[in-house]
């Protein structure tokens, strides 16, 4: 057991010093005391999810649906704990009701990291349609959102967005563009 714990600590330390997009996100979450991370599995977010699982600071687990993850983070906030939700663009499409009826009116600083599908070579027309609805939904709910395309802007935007969400008690969506993450690779 001690060997497994040492291995996990080594992995967590490597992720902590990692200058990749997922290493920067992990460190930004940690610095802002965001320790609860429910997610819906996603290929693009896999490196981040693996590093979160390896770091004992975080409580990280998969949920069946995005609404479930939002409910968990909302309840945690009401209980004094900070959390963030990880999801894909298509999963965001299911959130309009829970955002409008829970996160916004109850002033939950819901931090959402959304891996963007439906753009830059997307093969699935359904993903493209859903991607086009995400920003209008965020705008109609007057929710802060930023699309992050460059590694050199990631830490600044994520850190400031988290701080703003917490101090204003309002949700924020951080959209991780394929220019940042590399997107989903489609093999023929």
N, C-alpha and C positions, 0 to 999 in steps of 0.2 A: 504493500500500500504506500509506503514512504517513497518508493521509486516512482509510482504513478503521480503522487503529489509533486515530487520534484520535477518531473517531466512537464506537468501542467504549469508549474511556476516558471519554468524555463520558456515554455511557449508564450506565456503571458508577458514575460520580460521582453521577448523578441518582438511581440506585437506592440509593446509600449514604445520601443525605439524605432518602429517601422515608419518610414516616410511614405508608404503607400496610402491611397485614399482611405482604405479600411483601417490602417494604423492611426491615421489622423483622426478619423471619426471616433475610434475607441478612446483615444487620449482626451478628446474634447468632451465626450460623455463623462469620463472619469473626473476630469477637472471641474465639471459642473455638477458633480454628485448625482448623476443620472445612473442609477444602479439596476433598475428593473427594466428588462428588455424583452417583452413578448414580440413574436414575429410570426409571419406566415412564410414558410420556406420559399426561397427564390434563388435561382442559380447565380444571378449577378451579386446578390448579397452574401453568398456562401462564405467568402473569405472573412468578412466581418463577423458573421454569425459564429464561425469556428473560433475566431480569436476571442469573442465575447464569452463563449462557453469555456475556453481555456483559462480565463482570468477569474479568480475567486471573488473579485470585487463585485462582479455582475451576477444577477439572477436572470438567466436567459432561458427561454423555453418557447416551443412552437405552440401556436393556437390553431384552431380549425378555420377561423374566419377573422378578418380584419376588425369587424365590429366587436368581437370578443376581446381582442387585444386592446382596443380603445377603452372598453369597459373596465378591464383590469387596471390599466394605467390611470384611469379616472378615479377608481376606488382607492388605488394606492396614494394618489395625490391627496384625496380627502383624509387619508390616514397618516399623512405626513411623509410620504416617500415619493421621490421623483422617478419618472420612467419615460421611456420613448418606445415608439412602435416602428417596426421595420416591415415594409410591404412593397409590392410591385404596383405599377400604374393600374393594372386591371383590378386589383384588390381595392384601390382607392375608390373606384367607381361604386362600390357598395356602401360608402360611408356617409353620404349626404344626410340621411336621417339621424344617425348617431351624432354627427357633428352639430347639426342644427338643434337637436333636442337635448343633448347632454353637454358636450364639450364647450360650446359657445355660451349657452345661457347660464351654466354653472361655473363659468370662468375657469376651466381646466387648462393649464398650460401644457396641452398635448403636443408633444414633439414627434413629428412623423418624418421618417426617412423613407423616401419613395424612390425605388429604382425605376427609371423611365424606360418603358417599352413603347412601341408604336411609332418610332421615328428612326431616322438614320439607317435605312436598309431593312426595316421590319418586314417580315414575310407574311405575318398574320394580320389580315385586314381588320379583324375584331380588335386587336391591340391598337391599331392605328386610330380607329374610331374612339375608343376609350381614352386614348392619350389626348385627343382633341377636346374632350369634355372636362378633363381634370382642372385646368386653370380657370375656365369659366365657373366651375362649381366653387373653387376656392375664392374667386372674386365675388361671386354672388353672396357668399357667407362673410365677406369682408375679412378673410383670413390672410395673414401674412404668408407669403411663399416666395422661395428663391430657387431658381434653377442653377445648379452648380455645374460648370463645365470644365473648370481648370483646377488642378491640384494646388496651385499657388493661392487660390482664393478660398479654398475649402475651409481651412481652420478658422479664418476670420469670419466668414459668413455663418458657419455652424455655431461657433462660440457666441457671436453677437445675437444670433437668432434665438438660441437657447436662453440666454440672459434676458432678452426682451420678452420671450414667452413667459418666463417665470415672474418677472417683475410686473408685467401688465396682466398676467393671468389670462392669456389668450393663446389658442393653438397656433402652431406654425408648421408648414410643410417644407421640407428640404428635399428638393427633387434632384436626384443624382443622375445626371445626363450621361449617355453612353460615351461622350467625349472625355468624361472623367473616369468612368468605371471600365470602359472597354465594351460595355454592353453584353448582350447575349450573343455568343458565337454560334452561327448556324452552319452545321456541316452538311454537305450533300452526300 
